[in-house]
């Protein structure tokens, strides 16, 4: 069964950093398009950053400032989202999405709260 599981969310102070993990199982993440989304209550889920099958980073609209970066550890079959200079507006549930030959697999999300 193909699945992705996010972890690493929590409470962080404004200006701080956090790294989220997306552990993949049932498929090899190293050559798949892997994406991070986030959703604020009441808003639509929006794409943040992705890593394509050629390991090129994809920055989506509104997230081109370089605060969010994605990386992949093939040995652990895990994708990471590094978030820096966090603000309260970054408070959201963050989701990992895998794109596997036309099949989309979502994780259940991990909550990030940015507050002092």
Secondary structure, 3 states (H helix, E strand, C coil): CCEEEEECCEEECCCCCEEEEEEEECCCHHHCEEEEEEECCCCCCEEEEEECCCCCEEECCCCCCCCEEEEEECCCCEEEEEECCCCHHHCEEEEEEEEECCEEEECCCEEEEECC
